[in-house]
Amino acid sequence: PDGEYNITKITGDEHGKTTFSGSNISIIGQSVDKTIIWNTTDTEGISTTATLYFPSNKNMYMQDITLQNRSSVSSANAARQVALQQNAGDKFIYKNVRLLSGQDTYYTKKGRTYWEGGEINGTVDFICGGGDIFFEGTKLVMTRNGGYIKASQNPDDWGYVFNNAIIEVSNSSFNKTFYLGRSWGHAKTIFLNTIMRAEPKIGRAVQQECRD
């Protein structure tokens, strides 16, 4: 049901990261805006901070839920705080799911995933990793000045495919300061039928994106 669920000390490890290892499971909230699962961590890092971590799950379905990493840990560089991490599973479906964090909000490695609607917020590489992921009508929101929307790496067959995506910024001053993405390893990414309500910065990273 609607509510805010702090799972940091309930299911989290010593750093506040929760591992969810079950398969063939549906996780459905009452509403995406008011059903919020969140955590904080005492560290920063792409492999140690996830609000939810799926290690090798299969046939997972999530709908109408917000996952949020609320950590305020900082370092000399942008702090890597993951909201959702997928490792080696397969056949994930996310419908009307919202992910909120800063750097590395959504970290993927392998397997097939389908997004329908939903929203992903972040700053640097806030969609990153590998696997084959099809985003249908998903909103991508840059929440700071500069940064990259995604960094794709070592895809299986298709990499990241964004169809009917919407690109926005949380503050109008961030317009023309960010890049669509950057290559990380052997990257594959394509944007189809995408609405850019905010304009990315034109430069090498965007040109590389187009060539890829």
For each residue, the residues with C-beta under 8 A, 3 or more apart:
1: 29 30 35
2: 29 30 31 34 35
3: 34 35 36
4: 36 38
5: 36 37 38
6: 9 10 38 39 40
7: 10 11 12 18 37 38 39 51
8: 12 16 38 39 40 41
9: 6 12 16
10: 6 7
11: 7 18
12: 7 8 9 15 16 17 18 39 41
13: 16 17 18 19
14: 42
15: 12 41 42 43 48 49
16: 8 9 12 13 39 40 41 42 49 71
17: 12 13 39 41 48 49 50 51 53
18: 7 11 12 13 39 50 51 52 53
19: 13 53 55
20: 52 53 54 57
21: 54 55 56 57
22: 25 57
23: 57 58 59 60 89
24: 58 59 60
25: 22 57 59 60 61
26: 60 61 62 63
27: 60 61 62 63 65
28: 61 62 63 64 65
29: 1 2 32 35 63 64 65 66
30: 1 2 34 35 64
31: 2 34 35 64
32: 29 35 64 65 66 96 97 98 118
33: 66 98
34: 2 3 30 31
35: 1 2 3 29 30 31 32 64 65 66
36: 3 4 5 65 66 67 68
37: 5 7 51 52 65 66 67 68
38: 4 5 6 7 8 51 67 68 69 70
39: 6 7 8 12 16 17 18 51 68 69 70 71
40: 6 8 16 69 70 71 72
41: 8 12 15 16 17 44 48 49 69 71 73 81
42: 14 15 16 73
43: 15 48 49 73
44: 41 48 49 71 73 74 75 79 80 81
45: 48 49 80
46: 49 80 82 85 104 107 128
47: 85
48: 15 17 41 43 44 45
49: 15 16 17 41 43 44 45 46 69 71 80 81 82
50: 17 18 53 69 82 83 84 85 107
51: 7 17 18 37 38 39 67 68 69 82 83 84 101
52: 18 20 37 67 83 84 85
53: 17 18 19 20 50 82 85 87
54: 20 21 57 60 84 85 86 87 89 92
55: 19 21 87 88 89
56: 21 87 88 89
57: 20 21 22 23 25 54 60 86 89 92
58: 23 24 89 90 91
59: 23 24 25 90 91
60: 23 24 25 26 27 54 57 89 91 92 93
61: 25 26 27 28 92 93 95
62: 26 27 28 65 92 93 94 95 97
63: 26 27 28 29 94 95 96 97
64: 28 29 30 31 32 35 95 96 97
65: 27 28 29 32 35 36 37 62 97 98
66: 29 32 33 35 36 37 97 98 99 100
67: 36 37 38 51 52 83 84 97 98 99 100
68: 36 37 38 39 51 83 99 100 101
69: 38 39 40 41 49 50 51 81 82 83 100 101 102 105
70: 38 39 40
71: 16 39 40 41 44 49 79 81
72: 40
73: 41 42 43 44 79 81
74: 44 79
75: 44 79
76:
77:
78: 102 103 123 124 147
79: 44 71 73 74 75 102 103
80: 44 45 46 49 103 104
81: 41 44 49 69 71 73 101 102 103 104 105
82: 46 49 50 51 53 69 85 101 104 105 106 107
83: 50 51 52 67 68 69 99 100 101 105 106
84: 50 51 52 54 67 99 105 106 107
85: 46 47 50 52 53 54 82 107 108
86: 54 57 89 92 107 108 109 110 111 113 129 131
87: 53 54 55 56 109 110
88: 55 56 109 110 111
89: 23 54 55 56 57 58 60 86 92 110 111
90: 58 59 110 111 112
91: 58 59 60 111 112 113
92: 54 57 60 61 62 86 89 111 112 113 114
93: 60 61 62 113 114 116
94: 62 63 97 113 114 115 116 118
95: 61 62 63 64 115 116 117 118
96: 32 63 64 116 117 118
97: 32 62 63 64 65 66 67 94 115 118
98: 32 33 65 66 67 118 119 120 121
99: 66 67 68 83 84 105 106 118 119 120 121 122
100: 66 67 68 69 83 105 121
101: 51 68 69 81 82 83 104 105 121 122 126
102: 69 78 79 81 105 122 123 124 126 143 144
103: 78 79 80 81 122 123 124 125 126 147
104: 46 80 81 82 101 107 122 124 125 126 128
105: 69 81 82 83 84 99 100 101 102 120 121 122 126 127
106: 82 83 84 99 120 122 126 127 128
107: 46 50 82 84 85 86 104 128 129
108: 85 86 111 113 127 128 129 130 131 133
109: 86 87 88 129 130 131
110: 86 87 88 89 90 130 131 156
111: 86 88 89 90 91 92 108 131 132 156
112: 90 91 92 131 132 133 156
113: 86 91 92 93 94 108 131 132 133 134
114: 92 93 94 133 134 136
115: 94 95 97 118 133 134 135 136 138
116: 93 94 95 96 136 137 138
117: 95 96 136 137 138
118: 32 94 95 96 97 98 99 115 138 139
119: 98 99 138 139 140 141
120: 98 99 105 106 126 127 138 139 140 141
121: 98 99 100 101 105 126 141 143 170
122: 99 101 102 103 104 105 106 125 126 127 141 142 143 147
123: 78 102 103 126 142 143 144 147
124: 78 102 103 104 147 148
125: 103 104 122 128 147 148 150 151 182 184
126: 101 102 103 104 105 106 120 121 122 123 142 147 148 149 150
127: 105 106 108 120 122 140 149 150 151 160
128: 46 104 106 107 108 125 150 151 152 153 184
129: 86 107 108 109 151 152 153
130: 108 109 110 152 153 154 155 156 159 185
131: 86 108 109 110 111 112 113 155 156
132: 111 112 113 155 156 157 158 159 161
133: 108 112 113 114 115 159 160 161
134: 113 114 115 158 161 163
135: 115 138 160 161 162 163 165
136: 114 115 116 117 163 164
137: 116 117 163 164 165 166
138: 115 116 117 118 119 120 135 162 165 166
139: 118 119 120 165 166 167 168
140: 119 120 127 149 162 165 166 167 168
141: 119 120 121 122 168 169 170
142: 122 123 126 147 149 167 168 169 170 174 178 198
143: 102 121 122 123 169 170 171 174
144: 102 123 147 174
145: 173 174 177 178
146: 174 177 178
147: 78 103 122 123 124 125 126 142 144 178 179
148: 124 125 126 151 178 179 180 181 182 205
149: 126 127 140 142 167 178 179 180 181 200
150: 125 126 127 128 160 180 181 189
151: 125 127 128 129 148 181 182 183 184 187
152: 128 129 130 155 159 160 181 183 184 187 188 189
153: 128 129 130 184 185 186 187
154: 130 185 186
155: 130 131 132 152 158 159 160 186 187 188
156: 110 111 112 130 131 132 159
157: 132
158: 132 134 155 161 188
159: 130 132 133 152 155 156 187 188 189 190
160: 127 133 135 150 152 155 188 189 190
161: 132 133 134 135 158 189 190 192
162: 135 138 140 165 189 190 191 192 194
163: 134 135 136 137 192 193 194
164: 136 137 192 193 194 195
165: 135 137 138 139 140 162 191 193 194 195
166: 137 138 139 140 194 195 197
167: 139 140 142 149 180 194 195 196 197 198 200
168: 139 140 141 142 197 198
169: 141 142 143 172 174 175 178 197 198
170: 121 141 142 143 174
171: 143 174
172: 169 175
173: 145 177
174: 142 143 144 145 146 169 170 171 177 178 198
175: 169 172 198 199
176: 198 199 200 201
177: 145 146 173 174 201
178: 142 145 146 147 148 149 169 174 198 200 201
179: 147 148 149 182 200 201 203 205 206 209
180: 148 149 150 167 191 200 205 206 209
181: 148 149 150 151 152 187 189 205 209
182: 125 148 151 179 205 208 209
183: 151 152 187 208 209 212
184: 125 128 151 152 153 187
185: 130 153 154
186: 153 154 155
187: 151 152 153 155 159 181 183 184 212
188: 152 155 158 159 160 212
189: 150 152 159 160 161 162 181 209 212
190: 159 160 161 162
191: 162 165 180 194
192: 161 162 163 164
193: 163 164 165
194: 162 163 164 165 166 167 191
195: 164 165 166 167
196: 167 199 200
197: 166 167 168 169
198: 142 167 168 169 174 175 176 178
199: 175 176 196
200: 149 167 176 178 179 180 196 206
201: 176 177 178 179 205 206
202: 206 207
203: 179 206 207
204: 207 208
205: 148 179 180 181 182 201 208 209
206: 179 180 200 201 202 203 209 210
207: 202 203 204 210 211
208: 182 183 204 205 211 212
209: 179 180 181 182 183 189 205 206 212
210: 206 207
211: 207 208
212: 183 187 188 189 208 209
